[in-house]
Amino acid sequence: MRVRLGWTFALIVLSGMMLFTHSTTSYIDSNGILHEPFFFFVPLTYSVLGSLVLFWGLHGMIAYVQRHRTA
């Protein structure tokens, strides 16, 4: 199985950028209220990436089984 290091590295960098942006833009105002401007962006992005990874993995497993089936 071939590992795509370029895509893996890109996803790690993207994850770091998202978490850094989320952590640096979140703040507590003078009333003690936490403001998170990108609160929905980060989980939504991870949900989409997770779905793509699951689909990609399932597709790869099906292709592998079909290629190596002995019947």
MOPAC internal coordinates of N, CA, C and O (Angstrom, degrees):
PM7 1SCF
backbone

  N    0.0000 0     0.00 0     0.00 0    0    0    0
  C    1.4452 1     0.00 0     0.00 0    1    0    0
  C    1.5309 1   109.26 1     0.00 0    2    1    0
  O    1.2310 1   120.56 1   -44.67 1    3    2    1
  N    1.2972 1   116.53 1   135.33 1    3    2    1
  C    1.4548 1   121.09 1  -176.33 1    5    3    2
  C    1.5305 1   110.16 1   -91.86 1    6    5    3
  O    1.2310 1   120.64 1   -48.80 1    7    6    5
  N    1.2951 1   116.37 1   131.20 1    7    6    5
  C    1.4614 1   121.05 1   178.43 1    9    7    6
  C    1.5216 1   108.19 1   -94.75 1   10    9    7
  O    1.2310 1   120.77 1   -51.57 1   11   10    9
  N    1.2970 1   116.14 1   128.43 1   11   10    9
  C    1.4617 1   120.24 1   179.89 1   13   11   10
  C    1.5272 1   108.42 1   -93.98 1   14   13   11
  O    1.2310 1   120.93 1   -89.91 1   15   14   13
  N    1.3335 1   115.82 1    90.09 1   15   14   13
  C    1.4580 1   120.71 1  -174.65 1   17   15   14
  C    1.5226 1   112.06 1   -68.41 1   18   17   15
  O    1.2310 1   120.14 1   149.59 1   19   18   17
  N    1.3225 1   117.34 1   -30.41 1   19   18   17
  C    1.4575 1   119.81 1   178.99 1   21   19   18
  C    1.5146 1   111.84 1   -62.49 1   22   21   19
  O    1.2310 1   120.30 1   133.02 1   23   22   21
  N    1.3251 1   117.03 1   -46.98 1   23   22   21
  C    1.4646 1   121.14 1   178.92 1   25   23   22
  C    1.5202 1   111.02 1   -66.81 1   26   25   23
  O    1.2310 1   120.48 1   140.21 1   27   26   25
  N    1.3409 1   116.69 1   -39.79 1   27   26   25
  C    1.4630 1   120.39 1   178.91 1   29   27   26
  C    1.5269 1   110.06 1   -61.87 1   30   29   27
  O    1.2310 1   120.50 1   133.43 1   31   30   29
  N    1.3259 1   116.65 1   -46.57 1   31   30   29
  C    1.4629 1   120.84 1   178.89 1   33   31   30
  C    1.5289 1   110.79 1   -62.37 1   34   33   31
  O    1.2310 1   120.23 1   137.91 1   35   34   33
  N    1.3307 1   117.16 1   -42.09 1   35   34   33
  C    1.4665 1   120.85 1   180.00 1   37   35   34
  C    1.5268 1   110.95 1   -62.52 1   38   37   35
  O    1.2310 1   120.01 1   139.25 1   39   38   37
  N    1.3360 1   117.58 1   -40.75 1   39   38   37
  C    1.4638 1   120.21 1   179.40 1   41   39   38
  C    1.5246 1   111.46 1   -68.15 1   42   41   39
  O    1.2310 1   120.20 1   142.99 1   43   42   41
  N    1.3329 1   117.22 1   -37.01 1   43   42   41
  C    1.4651 1   119.86 1   177.43 1   45   43   42
  C    1.5277 1   110.13 1   -65.16 1   46   45   43
  O    1.2310 1   120.40 1   136.58 1   47   46   45
  N    1.3296 1   116.85 1   -43.42 1   47   46   45
  C    1.4694 1   120.76 1   178.46 1   49   47   46
  C    1.5267 1   110.13 1   -63.98 1   50   49   47
  O    1.2310 1   119.92 1   135.85 1   51   50   49
  N    1.3302 1   117.75 1   -44.15 1   51   50   49
  C    1.4624 1   121.41 1   178.58 1   53   51   50
  C    1.5251 1   110.98 1   -61.13 1   54   53   51
  O    1.2310 1   120.30 1   137.53 1   55   54   53
  N    1.3279 1   117.03 1   -42.47 1   55   54   53
  C    1.4611 1   120.85 1   178.45 1   57   55   54
  C    1.5242 1   110.60 1   -61.45 1   58   57   55
  O    1.2310 1   120.82 1   135.07 1   59   58   57
  N    1.3252 1   116.03 1   -44.93 1   59   58   57
  C    1.4614 1   119.53 1   178.80 1   61   59   58
  C    1.5172 1   112.16 1   -62.41 1   62   61   59
  O    1.2310 1   120.48 1   138.98 1   63   62   61
  N    1.3232 1   116.69 1   -41.02 1   63   62   61
  C    1.4614 1   120.37 1   178.88 1   65   63   62
  C    1.5248 1   111.06 1   -64.41 1   66   65   63
  O    1.2310 1   120.50 1   138.18 1   67   66   65
  N    1.3366 1   116.66 1   -41.82 1   67   66   65
  C    1.4629 1   119.73 1   179.68 1   69   67   66
  C    1.5239 1   111.19 1   -64.72 1   70   69   67
  O    1.2310 1   120.48 1   134.34 1   71   70   69
  N    1.3413 1   116.69 1   -45.66 1   71   70   69
  C    1.4597 1   119.82 1  -179.04 1   73   71   70
  C    1.5257 1   111.11 1   -66.41 1   74   73   71
  O    1.2310 1   119.90 1   141.29 1   75   74   73
  N    1.3306 1   117.79 1   -38.71 1   75   74   73
  C    1.4647 1   121.11 1   177.55 1   77   75   74
  C    1.5252 1   110.43 1   -63.62 1   78   77   75
  O    1.2310 1   120.28 1   134.07 1   79   78   77
  N    1.3407 1   117.07 1   -45.93 1   79   78   77
  C    1.4664 1   121.03 1   179.02 1   81   79   78
  C    1.5163 1   110.64 1   -61.70 1   82   81   79
  O    1.2310 1   120.72 1   137.20 1   83   82   81
  N    1.3310 1   116.23 1   -42.80 1   83   82   81
  C    1.4562 1   120.42 1  -179.20 1   85   83   82
  C    1.5238 1   110.54 1   -64.47 1   86   85   83
  O    1.2310 1   120.26 1   137.24 1   87   86   85
  N    1.3207 1   117.10 1   -42.76 1   87   86   85
  C    1.4664 1   119.59 1  -176.79 1   89   87   86
  C    1.5290 1   112.22 1   -73.08 1   90   89   87
  O    1.2310 1   119.84 1   147.18 1   91   90   89
  N    1.3245 1   117.92 1   -32.82 1   91   90   89
  C    1.4659 1   119.67 1  -178.00 1   93   91   90
  C    1.5233 1   112.95 1   -84.00 1   94   93   91
  O    1.2310 1   119.41 1   162.86 1   95   94   93
  N    1.3221 1   118.74 1   -17.14 1   95   94   93
  C    1.4675 1   119.99 1   179.44 1   97   95   94
  C    1.5203 1   112.10 1   -99.02 1   98   97   95
  O    1.2310 1   119.63 1   170.21 1   99   98   97
  N    1.3335 1   118.31 1    -9.79 1   99   98   97
  C    1.4548 1   121.11 1   176.81 1  101   99   98
  C    1.5297 1   108.66 1   -81.08 1  102  101   99
  O    1.2310 1   120.86 1   -42.88 1  103  102  101
  N    1.3217 1   115.95 1   137.12 1  103  102  101
  C    1.4619 1   119.01 1   179.91 1  105  103  102
  C    1.5279 1   109.71 1  -151.11 1  106  105  103
  O    1.2310 1   121.12 1   -18.67 1  107  106  105
  N    1.3343 1   115.46 1   161.33 1  107  106  105
  C    1.4633 1   122.26 1   176.81 1  109  107  106
  C    1.5271 1   106.68 1  -109.82 1  110  109  107
  O    1.2310 1   120.81 1   -54.84 1  111  110  109
  N    1.3254 1   116.06 1   125.16 1  111  110  109
  C    1.4601 1   118.94 1  -178.88 1  113  111  110
  C    1.5319 1   110.33 1   -80.92 1  114  113  111
  O    1.2310 1   120.68 1     4.72 1  115  114  113
  N    1.3338 1   116.31 1  -175.28 1  115  114  113
  C    1.4676 1   120.75 1  -175.09 1  117  115  114
  C    1.5274 1   112.54 1   -67.81 1  118  117  115
  O    1.2310 1   119.76 1   161.65 1  119  118  117
  N    1.3256 1   118.06 1   -18.35 1  119  118  117
  C    1.4667 1   121.44 1   178.04 1  121  119  118
  C    1.5211 1   112.17 1   -90.49 1  122  121  119
  O    1.2310 1   120.14 1  -178.34 1  123  122  121
  N    1.3244 1   117.33 1     1.66 1  123  122  121
  C    1.4617 1   120.61 1   179.00 1  125  123  122
  C    1.5165 1   113.55 1    83.21 1  126  125  123
  O    1.2310 1   120.12 1  -164.42 1  127  126  125
  N    1.3335 1   117.38 1    15.58 1  127  126  125
  C    1.4625 1   121.06 1  -179.64 1  129  127  126
  C    1.5250 1   108.90 1   -92.79 1  130  129  127
  O    1.2310 1   121.10 1   -49.62 1  131  130  129
  N    1.3219 1   115.50 1   130.38 1  131  130  129
  C    1.4618 1   120.90 1  -179.85 1  133  131  130
  C    1.5284 1   109.61 1   -83.72 1  134  133  131
  O    1.2310 1   120.62 1   -53.97 1  135  134  133
  N    1.3150 1   116.42 1   126.03 1  135  134  133
  C    1.4624 1   121.87 1   177.97 1  137  135  134
  C    1.5193 1   108.85 1  -110.11 1  138  137  135
  O    1.2310 1   120.59 1   -53.45 1  139  138  137
  N    1.3211 1   116.48 1   126.55 1  139  138  137
  C    1.4605 1   122.22 1   179.01 1  141  139  138
  C    1.5288 1   108.79 1  -128.72 1  142  141  139
  O    1.2310 1   119.93 1   -87.44 1  143  142  141
  N    1.3239 1   117.75 1    92.56 1  143  142  141
  C    1.4654 1   120.98 1  -175.72 1  145  143  142
  C    1.5291 1   113.77 1   -60.28 1  146  145  143
  O    1.2310 1   120.20 1   146.81 1  147  146  145
  N    1.3332 1   117.22 1   -33.19 1  147  146  145
  C    1.4669 1   120.35 1  -177.03 1  149  147  146
  C    1.5207 1   111.45 1  -105.63 1  150  149  147
  O    1.2310 1   120.18 1  -150.35 1  151  150  149
  N    1.3415 1   117.26 1    29.65 1  151  150  149
  C    1.4618 1   120.87 1  -173.86 1  153  151  150
  C    1.5230 1   112.14 1   -58.99 1  154  153  151
  O    1.2310 1   119.97 1   137.16 1  155  154  153
  N    1.3355 1   117.67 1   -42.84 1  155  154  153
  C    1.4682 1   120.25 1  -177.54 1  157  155  154
  C    1.5259 1   112.14 1   -84.88 1  158  157  155
  O    1.2310 1   120.19 1   156.71 1  159  158  157
  N    1.3194 1   117.24 1   -23.29 1  159  158  157
  C    1.4647 1   120.81 1  -176.71 1  161  159  158
  C    1.5235 1   112.01 1   -65.61 1  162  161  159
  O    1.2310 1   120.39 1   134.95 1  163  162  161
  N    1.3384 1   116.86 1   -45.05 1  163  162  161
  C    1.4666 1   120.32 1  -175.40 1  165  163  162
  C    1.5315 1   111.64 1   -66.32 1  166  165  163
  O    1.2310 1   118.89 1   126.76 1  167  166  165
  N    1.3531 1   119.72 1   -53.24 1  167  166  165
  C    1.4744 1   118.14 1   179.11 1  169  167  166
  C    1.5255 1   112.91 1   -63.22 1  170  169  167
  O    1.2310 1   120.06 1   144.55 1  171  170  169
  N    1.3303 1   117.48 1   -35.45 1  171  170  169
  C    1.4607 1   120.20 1   179.38 1  173  171  170
  C    1.5223 1   110.26 1   -64.34 1  174  173  171
  O    1.2310 1   120.51 1   136.34 1  175  174  173
  N    1.3267 1   116.63 1   -43.66 1  175  174  173
  C    1.4627 1   120.27 1   179.32 1  177  175  174
  C    1.5176 1   110.90 1   -63.19 1  178  177  175
  O    1.2310 1   120.31 1   136.02 1  179  178  177
  N    1.3500 1   117.01 1   -43.98 1  179  178  177
  C    1.4608 1   119.57 1   178.88 1  181  179  178
  C    1.5270 1   111.52 1   -65.48 1  182  181  179
  O    1.2310 1   119.79 1   145.58 1  183  182  181
  N    1.3219 1   118.01 1   -34.42 1  183  182  181
  C    1.4648 1   120.51 1   177.20 1  185  183  182
  C    1.5235 1   110.81 1   -65.19 1  186  185  183
  O    1.2310 1   120.50 1   136.08 1  187  186  185
  N    1.3238 1   116.65 1   -43.92 1  187  186  185
  C    1.4663 1   120.67 1   178.87 1  189  187  186
  C    1.5270 1   110.29 1   -64.77 1  190  189  187
  O    1.2310 1   120.16 1   134.42 1  191  190  189
  N    1.3440 1   117.30 1   -45.58 1  191  190  189
  C    1.4678 1   120.32 1   178.93 1  193  191  190
  C    1.5249 1   111.15 1   -62.68 1  194  193  191
  O    1.2310 1   120.48 1   138.74 1  195  194  193
  N    1.3375 1   116.69 1   -41.26 1  195  194  193
  C    1.4646 1   120.32 1   178.56 1  197  195  194
  C    1.5126 1   111.78 1   -62.58 1  198  197  195
  O    1.2310 1   120.33 1   138.44 1  199  198  197
  N    1.3273 1   116.98 1   -41.56 1  199  198  197
  C    1.4656 1   120.62 1   178.25 1  201  199  198
  C    1.5258 1   110.93 1   -63.62 1  202  201  199
  O    1.2310 1   120.58 1   138.05 1  203  202  201
  N    1.3304 1   116.50 1   -41.95 1  203  202  201
  C    1.4636 1   119.76 1   178.36 1  205  203  202
  C    1.5260 1   111.58 1   -63.93 1  206  205  203
  O    1.2310 1   120.25 1   138.92 1  207  206  205
  N    1.3277 1   117.13 1   -41.08 1  207  206  205
  C    1.4669 1   120.69 1   179.41 1  209  207  206
  C    1.5234 1   110.53 1   -64.85 1  210  209  207
  O    1.2310 1   120.20 1   137.06 1  211  210  209
  N    1.3392 1   117.23 1   -42.94 1  211  210  209
  C    1.4671 1   120.01 1   178.25 1  213  211  210
  C    1.5256 1   111.07 1   -63.02 1  214  213  211
  O    1.2310 1   120.25 1   135.63 1  215  214  213
  N    1.3294 1   117.12 1   -44.37 1  215  214  213
  C    1.4567 1   120.80 1   179.06 1  217  215  214
  C    1.5192 1   110.88 1   -62.99 1  218  217  215
  O    1.2310 1   120.57 1   136.63 1  219  218  217
  N    1.3309 1   116.51 1   -43.37 1  219  218  217
  C    1.4571 1   122.42 1  -179.57 1  221  219  218
  C    1.5257 1   110.63 1   -63.31 1  222  221  219
  O    1.2310 1   120.55 1   136.97 1  223  222  221
  N    1.3434 1   116.55 1   -43.03 1  223  222  221
  C    1.4629 1   120.82 1   178.35 1  225  223  222
  C    1.5108 1   112.20 1   -65.40 1  226  225  223
  O    1.2310 1   120.30 1   136.72 1  227  226  225
  N    1.3307 1   117.03 1   -43.28 1  227  226  225
  C    1.4654 1   121.03 1   178.59 1  229  227  226
  C    1.5231 1   110.23 1   -63.17 1  230  229  227
  O    1.2310 1   120.54 1   136.84 1  231  230  229
  N    1.3132 1   116.58 1   -43.16 1  231  230  229
  C    1.4597 1   121.09 1   178.10 1  233  231  230
  C    1.5316 1   110.57 1   -60.46 1  234  233  231
  O    1.2310 1   120.61 1   136.92 1  235  234  233
  N    1.3296 1   116.43 1   -43.08 1  235  234  233
  C    1.4600 1   120.71 1   178.75 1  237  235  234
  C    1.5182 1   112.50 1   -63.95 1  238  237  235
  O    1.2310 1   120.39 1   138.94 1  239  238  237
  N    1.3430 1   116.85 1   -41.06 1  239  238  237
  C    1.4711 1   119.88 1   179.50 1  241  239  238
  C    1.5242 1   111.22 1   -66.19 1  242  241  239
  O    1.2310 1   120.48 1   138.33 1  243  242  241
  N    1.3272 1   116.69 1   -41.67 1  243  242  241
  C    1.4667 1   120.28 1   179.02 1  245  243  242
  C    1.5228 1   109.93 1   -63.79 1  246  245  243
  O    1.2310 1   120.18 1   136.03 1  247  246  245
  N    1.3294 1   117.27 1   -43.97 1  247  246  245
  C    1.4679 1   120.84 1   178.83 1  249  247  246
  C    1.5263 1   110.55 1   -63.06 1  250  249  247
  O    1.2310 1   120.04 1   140.07 1  251  250  249
  N    1.3280 1   117.52 1   -39.93 1  251  250  249
  C    1.4657 1   121.33 1   179.86 1  253  251  250
  C    1.5239 1   110.95 1   -64.16 1  254  253  251
  O    1.2310 1   120.69 1   135.02 1  255  254  253
  N    1.3408 1   116.28 1   -44.98 1  255  254  253
  C    1.4693 1   120.52 1  -179.58 1  257  255  254
  C    1.5216 1   110.32 1   -64.59 1  258  257  255
  O    1.2310 1   120.09 1   137.59 1  259  258  257
  N    1.3262 1   117.43 1   -42.41 1  259  258  257
  C    1.4585 1   120.10 1  -179.68 1  261  259  258
  C    1.5242 1   111.68 1   -66.00 1  262  261  259
  O    1.2310 1   119.88 1   144.91 1  263  262  261
  N    1.3271 1   117.84 1   -35.09 1  263  262  261
  C    1.4606 1   121.45 1   178.72 1  265  263  262
  C    1.5199 1   112.52 1   -70.13 1  266  265  263
  O    1.2310 1   120.25 1   144.89 1  267  266  265
  N    1.3212 1   117.12 1   -35.11 1  267  266  265
  C    1.4602 1   120.97 1  -173.08 1  269  267  266
  C    1.5263 1   113.25 1  -106.61 1  270  269  267
  O    1.2310 1   120.20 1  -164.34 1  271  270  269
  N    1.3075 1   117.23 1    15.66 1  271  270  269
  C    1.4651 1   120.39 1  -179.94 1  273  271  270
  C    1.5239 1   109.40 1   -73.25 1  274  273  271
  O    1.2310 1   120.74 1   -45.43 1  275  274  273
  N    1.3217 1   116.19 1   134.57 1  275  274  273
  C    1.4731 1   120.92 1   177.65 1  277  275  274
  C    1.5192 1   108.16 1  -113.06 1  278  277  275
  O    1.2310 1   121.01 1   -72.70 1  279  278  277
  N    1.3098 1   115.68 1   107.30 1  279  278  277
  C    1.4678 1   119.31 1   178.55 1  281  279  278
  C    1.5161 1   110.12 1  -152.10 1  282  281  279
  O    1.2310 1   120.10 1   180.00 1  283  282  281

